[in-house]
Amino acid sequence: MKSVVHFKPGDVEVLQVVERPVPEAGEGEVRVRIAVSGVNPTDIDARRSRAGKVQRFREPHVPGQDGAGVVDAVGAGVTGFTDGDRVWVWDAAWRRHEGTSQELVVLPARQVVHLPADASFDVGASLGIPALTAHRALTSFAAGPAELRPGTLQGRTVLVQGGTGAVGHAAVQLAVWAGAKVVTTVGDERKVVLAQAAGAHHVVNYRESDVRDEIKRIAPAGVDIIVEVNAHANLPTDMSVIAPHGGISVYTPGGGETRVPSYQAMTKNVQLSFILTYTTAPAEKDAAVRSVSAAVEAGALAVGEAAGLPLTRFPLSDATAAHAAVEQHTTGKVLIDVAD
Ligand SMILES: NC(=O)c1ccc[n+]([C@@H]2O[C@H](COP(=O)([O-])OP(=O)(O)OC[C@H]3O[C@@H](n4cnc5c(N)ncnc54)[C@H](OP(=O)(O)O)[C@@H]3O)[C@@H](O)[C@H]2O)c1
């Protein structure tokens, strides 16, 4: 089978396509024939990590946390899957050497999830990192909900900072699906159109307007939940627009150390939550997978320009260009077509 591998950390040039033996599905495992692999910034971080040191891995590393395809083999003791089932996978390369940028990947059955017949592999390959992170960011507060379904955010106002990023887009869609009034910030006018296409009720161009004033005008009583892509840049604004007893979920620190306006936070009894999708507690991850699956089933997590998330795709042979596109902050989702 064809795999994208790297034998040492580094820039995109370390990636190469090689032929490798087909892996067997062991007990409790499922082998998935990947059709589409989703590329995320975390894949870039993983590839570069410890870059600069002269180091070779003992085993080749295959990048790619996210992907979608069909079940190709089922290991002993696995129930609920049959060869040919359409599936999406999550956290494939977390603490493992085998990711989704290859024709076949073997994973614990828990990390393989059924994909409805009417959901494309492009949707399936865009779920793992972005949508599971977004779900956790929207559900990490004492006031709840712990799991999203239609109506669970009814009456709440959610601010998604950076609503056209992959995570931000999923957060907008999930919050809309759950019934929230959704406000989002974006960095240019094309992204205003994209965020509206994703379903955001109010879009603020953070480079051209005073976000604090705009949010206060849109939500005079404050916003209940904030999903934050750049805490370093935005936490002072977040703290000023958050409603009393609201919650702020930080999934990216942004550059440098973040100063927390703690007096303001205390006065409002604000909850500050830090999210890393990989280390989310198992019950929270299960809730995210269930909820995201339900949202996919309902058609609420669409991708593509018309749904606010333009797709940029590359063949497996050009995985280097796919990684470069993510490094260059291509708007929307970068996908690798693994199947011919
Ligand atoms: N903690 C976790 O578990 C977790 C999970 C997934 C991703 N992440 C991290 O989250 C970040 C985003 O991932 P992604 O896949 O969504 O990337 P992405 O698709 O490149 O999106 C990043 C978005 O952030 C926006 N942005 C940057 N600074 C902003 C600011 N000050 N205010 C508002 N928006 C701002 C960008 O918009 P403009 O270009 O218009 O500014 C862009 O839309 C990456 O650093 C990634 O590593 C963390």
The ligand as an SDF file (V2000), in Angstrom:
LIG
                    3D

 48 52  0  0  0  0  0  0  0  0999 V2000
   -6.5720   22.6060   21.5110 N   0  0  0  0  0  0  0  0  0  0  0  0
   -6.9400   21.7290   20.5790 C   0  0  0  0  0  0  0  0  0  0  0  0
   -7.3370   20.5880   20.8660 O   0  0  0  0  0  0  0  0  0  0  0  0
   -6.8880   22.1520   19.1420 C   0  0  0  0  0  0  0  0  0  0  0  0
   -7.6330   21.4310   18.1990 C   0  0  0  0  0  0  0  0  0  0  0  0
   -7.6190   21.8570   16.8840 C   0  0  0  0  0  0  0  0  0  0  0  0
   -6.8480   22.9600   16.5060 C   0  0  0  0  0  0  0  0  0  0  0  0
   -6.0950   23.5790   17.4470 N   0  0  0  0  0  0  0  0  0  0  0  0
   -5.2880   24.7520   17.0700 C   0  0  0  0  0  0  0  0  0  0  0  0
   -6.2160   25.7520   16.7380 O   0  0  0  0  0  0  0  0  0  0  0  0
   -5.6880   26.5960   15.7350 C   0  0  0  0  0  0  0  0  0  0  0  0
   -6.6840   26.7140   14.6080 C   0  0  0  0  0  0  0  0  0  0  0  0
   -6.8670   25.4490   13.9870 O   0  0  0  0  0  0  0  0  0  0  0  0
   -7.7360   25.3640   12.6690 P   0  0  0  0  0  0  0  0  0  0  0  0
   -7.5760   24.0290   12.0970 O   0  0  0  0  0  0  0  0  0  0  0  0
   -9.0980   25.8860   12.9340 O   0  0  0  0  0  0  0  0  0  0  0  0
   -6.9170   26.4140   11.7850 O   0  0  0  0  0  0  0  0  0  0  0  0
   -7.3690   27.3520   10.6060 P   0  0  0  0  0  0  0  0  0  0  0  0
   -8.3750   26.6640    9.7620 O   0  0  0  0  0  0  0  0  0  0  0  0
   -6.1230   27.8500    9.9650 O   0  0  0  0  0  0  0  0  0  0  0  0
   -8.0860   28.5690   11.3310 O   0  0  0  0  0  0  0  0  0  0  0  0
   -7.4570   29.5070   12.1130 C   0  0  0  0  0  0  0  0  0  0  0  0
   -8.4150   30.6770   12.2120 C   0  0  0  0  0  0  0  0  0  0  0  0
   -8.0380   31.5160   13.2790 O   0  0  0  0  0  0  0  0  0  0  0  0
   -8.4350   32.8240   12.9150 C   0  0  0  0  0  0  0  0  0  0  0  0
   -7.7870   33.8040   13.7830 N   0  0  0  0  0  0  0  0  0  0  0  0
   -6.4700   33.9470   14.0340 C   0  0  0  0  0  0  0  0  0  0  0  0
   -6.2760   34.9640   14.8980 N   0  0  0  0  0  0  0  0  0  0  0  0
   -7.4960   35.4590   15.1970 C   0  0  0  0  0  0  0  0  0  0  0  0
   -7.9640   36.4960   16.0380 C   0  0  0  0  0  0  0  0  0  0  0  0
   -7.1180   37.2600   16.7400 N   0  0  0  0  0  0  0  0  0  0  0  0
   -9.2960   36.6970   16.1400 N   0  0  0  0  0  0  0  0  0  0  0  0
  -10.1600   35.9520   15.4280 C   0  0  0  0  0  0  0  0  0  0  0  0
   -9.7770   34.9530   14.5980 N   0  0  0  0  0  0  0  0  0  0  0  0
   -8.4590   34.7180   14.4890 C   0  0  0  0  0  0  0  0  0  0  0  0
   -8.0460   32.8920   11.4490 C   0  0  0  0  0  0  0  0  0  0  0  0
   -8.7730   33.8990   10.8160 O   0  0  0  0  0  0  0  0  0  0  0  0
   -8.0460   35.1240   10.0660 P   0  0  0  0  0  0  0  0  0  0  0  0
   -7.0220   34.5090    9.1350 O   0  0  0  0  0  0  0  0  0  0  0  0
   -9.1460   35.7950    9.3490 O   0  0  0  0  0  0  0  0  0  0  0  0
   -7.4150   35.9270   11.1300 O   0  0  0  0  0  0  0  0  0  0  0  0
   -8.4770   31.5200   10.9570 C   0  0  0  0  0  0  0  0  0  0  0  0
   -9.8030   31.5550   10.4930 O   0  0  0  0  0  0  0  0  0  0  0  0
   -4.3440   25.9790   15.3280 C   0  0  0  0  0  0  0  0  0  0  0  0
   -3.3210   26.6640   16.0210 O   0  0  0  0  0  0  0  0  0  0  0  0
   -4.4450   24.5550   15.8280 C   0  0  0  0  0  0  0  0  0  0  0  0
   -3.2020   23.9800   16.1060 O   0  0  0  0  0  0  0  0  0  0  0  0
   -6.1140   23.2230   18.7540 C   0  0  0  0  0  0  0  0  0  0  0  0
  1  2  1  0
  2  3  2  0
  2  4  1  0
  4  5  1  0
  4 48  2  0
  5  6  2  0
  6  7  1  0
  7  8  2  0
  8  9  1  0
  8 48  1  0
  9 10  1  0
  9 46  1  0
 10 11  1  0
 11 12  1  0
 11 44  1  0
 12 13  1  0
 13 14  1  0
 14 15  2  0
 14 16  1  0
 14 17  1  0
 17 18  1  0
 18 19  2  0
 18 20  1  0
 18 21  1  0
 21 22  1  0
 22 23  1  0
 23 24  1  0
 23 42  1  0
 24 25  1  0
 25 26  1  0
 25 36  1  0
 26 27  1  0
 26 35  1  0
 27 28  2  0
 28 29  1  0
 29 30  1  0
 29 35  2  0
 30 31  1  0
 30 32  2  0
 32 33  1  0
 33 34  2  0
 34 35  1  0
 36 37  1  0
 36 42  1  0
 37 38  1  0
 38 39  2  0
 38 40  1  0
 38 41  1  0
 42 43  1  0
 44 45  1  0
 44 46  1  0
 46 47  1  0
M  CHG  2   8   1  16  -1
M  END
$$$$
